[in-house]
Amino acid sequence: MRTLTPRLVEARYKDGYTIWIRFADGVSGDVNLQSELWGEVFEPLKNLSEFRKFKVDEELQTLVWPNGADFAPEFLYSKLQPGYTLEKPPKSGVA
């Protein structure tokens, strides 16, 4: 388990609906997002020319598309690290 949100720092198109991604902690690999492209905002990305327009948003630190679609960095990280879960940071101060 981790208490910090993963930070996506690099992404490259591979082929089809597969993107190679790298996180700040060094975790990297290919993710195929074809089965995740459902719902109103993701439907246009089924067109490969639209899908390939992704970029890494420096502020959000995840993949985003011009139409407003994005994937949470935690979701993408879990695709590479199946046992990953994000836990809440401990409360500071006296309990």
C-alpha positions in Angstrom: 0.0 0.0 0.0 1.1 3.6 -0.7 0.0 6.9 0.8 1.1 9.1 -2.1 -0.6 9.3 -5.5 1.6 7.9 -8.3 3.0 10.5 -10.6 3.0 9.7 -14.3 6.0 11.3 -15.9 6.3 9.8 -19.4 4.1 8.1 -22.0 4.7 6.8 -25.5 2.2 5.4 -28.0 3.0 1.7 -28.9 0.2 0.4 -31.1 -3.5 -0.2 -31.1 -4.8 0.9 -27.7 -1.5 0.3 -26.0 0.6 3.0 -24.3 4.0 2.6 -22.6 4.0 4.6 -19.4 6.6 5.4 -16.7 5.9 6.7 -13.2 8.3 8.9 -11.1 9.2 5.9 -8.9 10.5 4.0 -11.9 7.5 1.6 -12.4 6.9 1.3 -16.1 5.3 -0.9 -18.7 2.7 -1.2 -21.4 -1.0 -0.7 -20.7 -3.7 -1.7 -23.1 -6.8 0.6 -22.5 -9.1 -0.8 -25.2 -11.5 -2.4 -22.7 -11.6 0.8 -20.7 -13.0 3.0 -23.6 -16.6 3.0 -22.7 -18.9 5.8 -21.6 -19.6 9.2 -23.2 -16.2 10.8 -22.7 -14.1 7.7 -23.7 -16.3 6.6 -26.7 -14.5 9.0 -29.2 -11.2 7.4 -28.2 -12.2 4.2 -29.9 -11.1 6.0 -33.1 -7.3 5.4 -33.0 -6.5 8.8 -34.5 -8.3 10.3 -31.5 -6.8 7.8 -29.0 -3.2 8.7 -30.2 -3.8 12.4 -29.2 -3.0 11.7 -25.5 -0.4 13.6 -23.5 0.9 13.6 -19.9 -0.6 16.5 -18.1 2.1 17.9 -15.8 -0.4 19.3 -13.3 -2.6 16.2 -13.1 0.3 13.8 -13.6 -1.7 11.4 -15.7 -2.8 10.7 -19.3 -5.3 13.2 -20.8 -6.9 13.8 -24.1 -8.1 17.0 -25.9 -11.8 16.0 -25.4 -11.4 16.0 -21.6 -11.0 12.3 -21.1 -8.4 11.2 -18.6 -7.5 8.2 -16.4 -6.7 8.5 -12.7 -3.0 7.9 -12.1 -3.9 5.3 -9.4 -5.8 3.3 -12.0 -2.9 3.3 -14.5 -0.5 2.4 -11.8 -2.7 -0.5 -10.7 -2.6 -1.8 -14.3 1.2 -2.3 -13.9 1.2 -3.2 -10.2 -1.9 -5.4 -9.6 -1.6 -5.4 -5.8 -1.4 -1.7 -5.6 -3.9 0.2 -3.4 -3.8 3.8 -2.2 -4.3 4.2 1.5 -5.2 7.5 3.3 -2.2 9.1 5.0 -2.1 8.9 8.8 -3.8 11.8 10.6 -1.3 14.1 12.3 -1.5 15.2 15.9 -2.8 13.4 18.9 -5.7 10.9 18.5 
